[in-house]
Amino acid sequence: SDYYTEYAVGILAAIRNEIASGWLTRVKALVAEEFFADFLEMAAHLLDQGFKDAAAVLAGGTLEEHLRRLATATGIATSEPKDGKDVPRKANALNSELRAKDRYSLLDNKSIGSWLDLRNNAAHGHYNKYTAAQVEIMIAGVRDFVARTPA
């Protein structure tokens, strides 16, 4: 009985040490990275099949979710009260505030602004304001940005 108690205490101590050293955070980041990679792969597949508009919306949604995760990790509110309800903050506002807190470079900030504009054009039916080649660049850029800036 003492053997099992000592064994269990050893396991719990090892778990506590792993959590204290950031293991749980690293696993969470890996899962999120894989999740985003899957959505960006879907966007690339849609683009390959000739669906540039859907690809742009999906890649833009992936970017927006990553900005929300970065904001949360940086202590930036991702929602605000409006008419008695909490509403999500606009991605452009999060982008500006993340840049102001030096979460990433001015160049990343400008690229993100451009990608968000492209996504908005796609989401609002302005399909002639961008090309499939621009969506391809957007997907590659979002993929790179997500990989370089874990939340």
matplotlib code that plots the C-alpha trace (Angstrom):
import matplotlib.pyplot as plt

x = [0.0, 2.9, 4.5, 1.4, 1.0, 4.7, 4.2, 1.1, 2.8, 5.7, 3.4, 1.5, 4.9, 6.0, 2.7, 3.0, 6.5, 5.4, 2.6, 4.8, 7.4, 4.8, 4.0, 0.3, 0.8, 3.1, 0.6, -2.2, -0.1, 0.6, -3.1, -4.0, -1.2, -2.5, -6.1, -5.1, -2.9, -6.0, -8.1, -5.4, -5.1, -8.8, -8.5, -5.6, -7.7, -10.7, -8.4, -7.0, -10.5, -11.3, -13.2, -11.1, -13.8, -14.5, -10.8, -10.4, -13.1, -11.8, -8.2, -9.4, -11.5, -8.4, -6.4, -9.1, -9.2, -5.4, -5.6, -8.2, -5.9, -2.9, -5.0, -6.2, -2.6, -1.5, -4.2, -6.2, -10.0, -11.6, -15.1, -16.8, -20.2, -22.6, -26.3, -26.2, -24.4, -20.8, -19.9, -16.6, -14.2, -13.3, -10.2, -8.7, -9.0, -7.2, -4.5, -3.9, -3.8, -1.5, 0.9, 0.7, 1.8, 4.7, 3.3, 4.6, 6.2, 4.8, 5.2, 3.1, 0.5, 0.3, 0.1, -2.6, -4.6, -4.3, -5.4, -8.4, -9.4, -9.2, -11.3, -13.9, -14.2, -14.8, -17.3, -19.3, -19.4, -16.8, -15.2, -13.7, -11.6, -9.0, -7.5, -6.9, -3.1, -3.7, -5.7, -2.8, -0.3, -2.7, -2.9, 0.9, 1.2, -1.3, 0.3, 3.7, 2.3, 0.6, 3.7, 5.9, 3.6, 2.2, -0.4]
y = [0.0, 2.4, 1.5, 2.5, 5.7, 6.6, 5.7, 7.9, 10.8, 10.5, 10.6, 13.6, 15.4, 14.7, 16.0, 19.1, 19.7, 19.3, 21.8, 24.3, 24.1, 25.0, 21.6, 22.3, 25.6, 24.0, 21.3, 23.8, 25.9, 22.8, 21.8, 25.4, 25.5, 22.2, 23.5, 26.6, 24.6, 22.4, 25.4, 27.0, 23.7, 23.7, 27.3, 26.3, 23.3, 25.6, 27.9, 25.0, 24.0, 27.6, 28.9, 31.9, 33.7, 30.9, 30.4, 34.1, 34.0, 30.9, 32.2, 35.5, 33.8, 31.8, 35.0, 36.7, 33.8, 33.9, 37.6, 36.9, 34.3, 36.7, 39.5, 37.2, 36.1, 39.8, 41.0, 42.8, 42.6, 40.7, 41.9, 45.1, 46.1, 47.5, 47.9, 45.9, 42.9, 41.8, 42.0, 40.8, 43.6, 44.2, 42.4, 45.7, 47.1, 44.0, 44.4, 48.0, 47.3, 44.2, 46.4, 49.2, 46.6, 45.5, 42.0, 42.0, 44.3, 47.2, 45.2, 42.3, 44.9, 46.3, 42.8, 41.8, 45.0, 44.1, 40.5, 41.6, 44.0, 41.1, 38.9, 41.7, 42.1, 38.4, 38.3, 41.3, 40.0, 42.4, 39.5, 41.6, 43.6, 40.8, 38.0, 34.3, 35.1, 37.6, 34.9, 32.5, 35.1, 35.7, 32.1, 31.7, 34.9, 33.9, 30.5, 32.1, 34.7, 32.1, 29.9, 32.9, 34.4, 31.7, 32.8]
z = [0.0, 0.8, -2.5, -4.4, -2.5, -3.1, -6.8, -7.1, -5.4, -7.8, -10.8, -9.4, -8.8, -12.3, -13.7, -11.5, -12.8, -16.4, -16.0, -14.1, -16.9, -19.5, -21.0, -21.1, -22.8, -25.4, -26.1, -26.4, -28.9, -31.0, -31.2, -32.2, -34.8, -36.3, -36.2, -38.1, -40.6, -41.4, -42.2, -44.3, -46.2, -46.8, -48.1, -50.4, -51.7, -52.4, -54.3, -56.3, -57.2, -58.5, -55.4, -54.7, -52.8, -50.4, -49.9, -49.1, -46.5, -44.8, -44.7, -43.4, -40.7, -39.7, -39.4, -37.4, -34.9, -34.6, -33.9, -31.1, -29.6, -29.7, -28.2, -25.3, -24.7, -24.7, -22.3, -25.0, -24.7, -27.7, -27.0, -25.8, -24.5, -27.0, -26.5, -23.3, -25.0, -25.4, -29.1, -30.7, -31.4, -35.1, -36.4, -37.6, -34.1, -32.6, -35.3, -34.3, -30.6, -31.0, -33.1, -30.5, -27.8, -30.1, -30.5, -34.1, -36.6, -38.5, -41.7, -40.3, -39.2, -42.7, -44.3, -41.8, -42.7, -46.4, -45.8, -43.7, -46.5, -49.0, -46.7, -46.3, -50.1, -50.4, -47.6, -49.0, -52.6, -54.1, -56.0, -58.8, -56.3, -55.9, -57.8, -57.2, -57.2, -54.3, -52.4, -52.9, -51.5, -48.6, -47.6, -47.7, -45.7, -43.1, -42.8, -42.2, -39.8, -37.6, -37.5, -36.5, -33.9, -31.6, -29.1]

ax = plt.figure().add_subplot(projection="3d")
ax.plot(x, y, z, "-o")
ax.set_aspect("equal")
plt.show()
